[in-house]
Amino acid sequence: MSQEERLRDIQIIARRDGRVIVEDLAAHFSVTMQTIRRDLSELADQGKLQRVHGGAILPSTVANIGYQDRRDLNESAKAAIAQACVRDIPNGCSLFLNIGTTTEAVARALLGHRDIMVLTNNLNVANILVDNPQCEIIVVGGLLRRADAGLVGTITTQAIGQFKFDLAVISCSALDEDGDILDYDIQEVGVSQAILRQARRSFLVADQSKFRRRAPARIGSLAQIDGFYTDAPLRTDLQAACQGWGTNVTLSDATQRA
């Protein structure tokens, strides 16, 4: 394996786990710890990781990673979460899908649904659903964020207020230990809050990497969500809180619901 390939894989592991350990990486790549330290120093110099004692962590809690990197991260887990989610989405309903690579996975999983109306502020979602002739697509307007083809801002929020839909399916950038749903972009947070206000029911789709990330802006709480679809069990205290809130938690690799 070349250094370039190793640096790429180290970043993937860091995004998945939130941090990397020198000894673990040396064993994983079958190289010396000195080699890994040089790799981490190079990634730190590039601003892609932050060195800490014994390893490295993601460098910031105020900026999201790139869209293509997010799309490639935990791709199979997102697909499984999407499949679990769409089993609870009936034919003949109206729903909103927001910005996010996991909601894009939900869009792909909806290609077999019939007589649905999908509203979205995500041009990628709209392009995916073009292949479903049984889906009416409404794209709400707004400021185009070129990085991920999302529409955000005041115009988007106002446009969402003109609708009332059966279901909102949203994703997020991070999930705090107390169940707060978080994101990096203040404008996107306002849009997500508007989506939740206009939905009769709401689902959150998020893989376990979101449990280990931190973001500065609060969308809301799992207490506001009817169904949470993920790929790993929650902490015992958060699971108990979800039960008290009436938030159903569905694991993508299990049929049991809490």
N, C-alpha and C positions, 0 to 999 in steps of 0.2 A: 504494500500500500504506500502510495506517495504521501509526502507531507501535506500537500493540498487536499487530498482525500481525507486524511486524518483530521486536519483542521475543520473540514466541513462536518465530519461525523462528531467531533467533539462539541461543536455548536448545537447539533441536533440533540445530543444527550443533555446538554445544559438546558436547552429549552424544554425538554421533556421533564427533567428532574429538578430544575431550578438551580442546581449547582453541580460541579464535577469535582472528584477527588483524585489527586495525583496517583496514588497507589492503585485505585480501581482502574483508571485509564491505562496505566502501564500494563496491568494484567490483561485488560480487554484488547489492547492493540499489540501485545507481545513486544513491547519496547521498554527501554529503561526509563526510570523515573526522571532522569536528567533530560531525556528527550521530551517527555511530557511537559516538564517545567518550561523548556524552551518554547514548546507549542503554545502553552498558556500565556507566556510573556508576549509572544507575537500577537496572539488574539487580543490581549489587553492593550498592546500598542495600537492596534487597529480600532479600539473602542468597542469590540464585540463581546468581551468578557471583562470582569473585574477580578483581579487577583486577591485572594484571601489566604489565610494560613492553611496550607494543606491542599489548596485547589483553587477554584474560581467560581464566581457566581455571575448571573446575568447583570449587566452594568447599570440598569436604570429601572425605576418603577414609574416613570412618567412618560415613557414612549413605548409604543407597541413594536414588535418585530415586524419585518417586512411581510407584505401580503403573500408572496409566493412561498416564503418560508413557512407562514402559517398554514397555507394550503397543504404543504407537504408533511407538516407535523401531525403525527397520529392519524393519518388518513384513514386507515382501516377501522380505528376506534370510532371516528366520526361517522363513518358509513354504518357501523353497527348501531350507534346511538340513533342515527336517523331512521333506520329500519324499525327500531323499538318505538320511536315517536310516532311514525306514520300509521302504525297499527291502531293508534288511538285517535286518528284523524278520519272522520267518516266521509264517505262520498257525499256530494251535494252540500258542502259547507263553504263558507267564506273564511279566509284566513290571511294573516299578514306574516310575511317572512322578512326579517330585518337583515342588516349587514352582518356578514360573518361566514367563515368557511364551513362551519357546522350547519348553518341554515342552508347553505348551498347544497350540502349533502342531503338535507331534508328535501330540497327541491328535486334532486335526482330520484329520491325514493318515492316522490309523488307522481312520477311519470305514468304510473298505472291507475291513478285515481280518476274518477269520473265526475263530471258535473261540478267541478270546484271553481271558485273564484279566488285567485291569489293576488293580494296587494303587496307591493314591495317597494322599498327604497334601495334595492340592490340590483343593478343592471345584470350582474352575473346570474342571479336567480331568474330574472325574466328571460334571459337567453337560454337557460337550461329548460325552462317550462314551455318554450316554444314547441318542443317536440311532443307535448301532450295536447292533442286536439280537443280533449275534453276539459281543458283548463282555460278559463278566461283570465287574462293577465291585466292588471292595472298597475302602472308605474307612477308613483307619486313624484312630484317635481322637487327641485331643490338645487343646491350647490353640488356639482359633481366633484367628488374626491377621487382624483385620478389614480391614487395609489391602489384602490381596491374596488373602483366602480360603484361606490356608495353615494347616495344623495343625502345631504345633511343640511342643517340650518333652519332658520325661521320659516322659510317657505315650505320646507318638508313638514315641519311640525304643524303648520296651519292646514296643509293639505290633508294630513291624517285626521285632523279634527272634523273633516267633512264626511267621515265614514264611521260606521259601526259594524264590526265584523265578529263572527262567531268565535274565532280563536286567534291568538297571537302566538307565534313560535319565535322566540328570541334567543340569541346567543350573547355571550359576554366575554370580556378579556380576563376576568379574575373573579373568584368567589372567596370571600373572606370567611374566617373561622366562625363568625357569628351569623353567617347566612346572608350577608350583604352582597349584592350583585354589583360588580364594579366594571369600569371601563376607563380608557385613557383619554378619549376625545370628549370634551365637554359638550360640543354640539351633538355628537352621536348620543350622549346620555339623554339630552332633552328629547331627541327623537324617540328613543326607546321608551321613555316615560310616557310620551304621547300615545305610543302604540298600546301600552298596557292600559291606559285610561279608556281607550276606545274598544277594547276587547271584552267579550262576555266571559271568556276563559283564557288562560294563558299557560304556555309551556316554556320551560327553559331547557336548552340543549347545551351541554358543556362536558368536555372530557376531563379526565382527572388532572391533566397538566394545569388547568385553571385553579385547582386547589392550592398550588404551590406558587402562584404568581400574585403580585400586588399591583393594584392600579389606584389612582388617586380620586376618581370621580364615582359617586354612588348613583346607580340606576334605581335601586330599590332593594327589597328583601325577598328571600324565598317565601316569607310569610304571605306575599302577594301572588304567589305562583300556585297554580292548580296541580301541575305536574312537572317534575324535574327528571330529565333523562340523562344518565351519565354512564360511565364504564367502570366505576370503582365504588365500594361502600363509603358512606360518609363517616366522619367521626361519630362516636356514640352520642355525644351531647348534641351535635347538630342533627343527627337522625331523630333523636327524641324531640328536638324542637320542631322538626318538620311534621312529626306526628301530631304535636299539639296545634300546629298551624293548619292542619288539614292538607298539607302538601304531599302528594303521592310521589314517592321516589322509585324510579324504575331503572334497574341495571340492564345494560344492553346484552349481557351474557347470562341473564337469569330471568325467570318468569315471575319470581316472587316480588311483590310490591309491599312497601312499608307504608 
